[in-house]
Amino acid sequence: MNLPKVITDLIEAQNTFNSAAYANCFSESAVVFDEGKTHTGRKEIENWIADSNERYKSVMKPVNYKENGTESILEAEVSGTFPGSPLVLKFHFDIVDEKVQHLKVTD
């Protein structure tokens, strides 16, 4: 599977629980929508993923990837310490200038 470098970097950061490296995959004004909440800006995204890492210890394994213009959809098997693990989730990315501008996580 041929993934953009920013998504490969994001997966590596997730799988090593490196919240700072994860947040650095995003632009300064990026927005993340996950679990019914919106997180805006790199610092808020770093805090969100650090909390999520501590609570769920989730790792990602890519299973499918599609691109349509600036929108990309990564399907990944996510496993961790959450009910129903593992799950296949969809990560809807908008990537601008090799940084994630918008991410929405759906099932």
C-alpha positions in Angstrom: 0.0 0.0 0.0 1.5 3.3 -1.1 0.7 5.9 1.6 1.8 9.6 1.8 4.7 10.2 4.1 2.6 12.3 6.5 0.2 9.3 7.0 3.1 6.9 7.4 4.6 9.2 10.0 1.3 9.5 11.8 0.9 5.7 11.9 4.4 5.3 13.2 3.8 8.0 15.9 0.5 6.3 16.9 2.1 2.9 17.1 4.9 4.2 19.3 2.6 6.4 21.5 4.6 9.5 20.5 2.0 12.2 20.9 4.4 15.1 20.0 5.4 13.4 16.7 1.7 12.6 16.0 0.8 16.3 16.5 3.7 17.4 14.2 1.9 15.6 11.4 -0.8 18.4 11.6 -0.7 22.0 10.5 -0.9 24.7 13.3 -4.6 25.3 12.5 -5.6 21.7 12.0 -8.9 20.3 13.2 -9.6 16.7 14.4 -13.1 15.3 15.0 -13.2 12.0 17.0 -15.6 10.5 19.5 -18.0 13.4 19.1 -15.4 16.0 20.0 -13.5 18.6 18.0 -9.8 19.4 18.7 -8.4 22.5 17.1 -4.7 23.4 16.7 -1.6 21.3 17.1 -1.3 21.7 20.9 -4.9 20.6 21.5 -4.4 17.7 19.1 -1.2 16.7 21.0 -3.2 16.8 24.3 -6.0 14.7 22.8 -3.8 12.0 21.4 -1.7 11.8 24.6 -4.9 11.3 26.6 -6.2 8.8 24.0 -2.9 6.9 24.1 -3.0 6.6 27.9 -6.7 5.5 27.9 -6.7 3.1 25.0 -3.1 2.1 24.1 -4.3 1.8 20.5 -2.2 0.8 17.5 -3.1 1.0 13.8 -2.6 -1.4 11.0 -3.5 0.0 7.6 -5.9 -2.2 5.5 -7.0 0.1 2.7 -6.3 3.6 1.3 -8.0 5.8 -1.2 -7.3 9.4 -2.5 -9.7 11.9 -4.1 -8.0 15.2 -4.6 -6.9 16.5 -1.2 -9.2 14.1 0.6 -7.7 10.7 1.6 -9.4 7.8 3.4 -7.4 5.4 5.4 -9.1 2.3 6.7 -7.1 0.8 9.6 -7.5 -2.0 12.0 -7.2 -0.3 15.4 -6.6 -2.4 18.5 -6.1 -1.4 22.1 -7.7 -1.5 25.5 -11.2 -0.3 24.4 -14.5 -2.2 24.1 -14.8 -4.1 20.8 -11.1 -4.1 20.0 -10.0 -4.6 17.3 -12.1 -2.4 15.1 -11.7 -1.2 11.5 -12.0 2.6 11.6 -11.9 5.1 8.7 -9.6 8.1 9.0 -10.8 10.9 6.6 -7.8 13.2 6.0 -7.5 16.5 4.2 -3.8 17.0 3.5 -2.4 20.4 2.4 1.3 21.0 1.9 2.2 17.6 3.4 0.5 18.3 6.7 -2.9 17.1 7.9 -5.3 20.0 7.9 -8.4 18.0 8.9 -9.0 14.6 10.3 -12.4 12.9 11.0 -12.4 9.4 12.5 -15.5 7.3 11.7 -16.5 3.6 12.0 
